[in-house]
Amino acid sequence: MTQVTQDKRGIPAPRKDDVIQIRASAGTKAILSRAATLRGQKLSEFMLESARRLAEETILDQRSFFLEPEAHEKFLAMLDAPIRPNKKLRELFQHKPVWDR
């Protein structure tokens, strides 16, 4: 019978077959270990979660698109143009933000 691993919430976790090895200075390891402890995580869990989050941000920041010169100028003009308030935008600003409630 195959055993299925579960995360802290009891949700089945995907198998982890690949290995990532990394060398670090004692100081770097100490900082990472301290942060992991503060989060209540194992060092490897903390490192993998942190690296994955940064990797996702990096990938999302690298979205590129290409425009013909005329379309590029129109695009820049739209970005530089002031926002024209409309009914929906005015209604939105009438509500308190979630963090102020």
C-alpha positions in Angstrom: 0.0 0.0 0.0 1.4 3.5 -1.0 1.6 6.1 1.8 0.4 9.6 1.0 2.1 12.4 2.8 -0.1 15.2 4.2 0.7 18.8 5.0 0.0 20.5 8.4 -3.7 20.9 7.5 -4.1 17.2 6.5 -4.2 18.0 2.8 -2.4 15.5 0.6 1.0 16.9 -0.4 2.6 16.2 -3.8 5.6 13.9 -3.8 8.9 15.6 -3.7 11.3 13.6 -5.9 13.8 16.3 -6.9 16.7 17.4 -4.8 18.1 20.9 -4.6 21.5 21.3 -3.0 23.0 24.6 -1.9 26.0 25.9 0.0 25.9 28.9 2.3 28.1 30.7 4.7 27.5 30.1 8.4 26.1 33.6 8.8 23.6 33.2 6.0 22.5 29.8 7.4 22.0 31.4 10.8 19.8 34.2 9.4 17.7 31.6 7.4 17.4 29.3 10.4 16.3 32.2 12.7 13.7 33.3 10.2 12.4 29.7 9.7 12.1 29.3 13.5 10.1 32.6 13.7 7.8 31.2 11.1 7.5 27.8 12.8 9.0 26.1 9.8 11.8 23.7 9.1 14.8 25.4 7.4 14.3 23.5 4.2 10.5 24.5 4.1 11.3 28.1 4.7 14.0 28.2 2.1 11.9 26.5 -0.6 8.9 28.7 0.1 10.9 31.9 0.1 12.8 30.9 -3.1 9.6 29.9 -4.9 7.8 33.2 -3.9 10.8 35.2 -5.3 10.9 33.1 -8.4 7.2 33.7 -9.1 7.6 37.4 -8.6 10.6 37.5 -10.9 8.8 35.6 -13.6 5.7 37.9 -13.3 8.0 41.0 -13.5 9.5 39.8 -16.7 6.3 39.9 -18.8 7.2 41.5 -22.1 5.2 42.7 -25.0 6.1 44.4 -28.3 4.4 47.2 -30.2 4.8 48.9 -33.4 6.2 52.5 -32.9 2.9 54.2 -33.5 1.1 51.8 -31.1 3.9 52.3 -28.6 3.4 56.1 -28.6 -0.4 55.7 -28.1 0.3 53.3 -25.2 2.7 55.8 -23.5 0.2 58.6 -24.0 -2.5 56.5 -22.3 -0.2 55.8 -19.4 0.7 59.4 -19.0 -2.8 60.7 -19.3 -4.6 61.6 -16.1 -7.3 59.3 -14.9 -10.8 60.6 -15.7 -13.0 59.8 -12.7 -16.2 58.0 -13.6 -19.1 56.9 -11.5 -17.7 53.5 -10.5 -14.3 55.1 -9.5 -16.1 57.7 -7.3 -18.2 55.0 -5.7 -15.1 53.0 -5.0 -13.4 55.9 -3.1 -16.5 56.4 -1.0 -15.9 53.0 0.8 -13.4 52.5 3.6 -10.5 50.2 2.7 -10.6 46.8 4.3 -7.6 47.5 6.5 -9.4 50.6 8.0 -12.6 48.8 8.9 
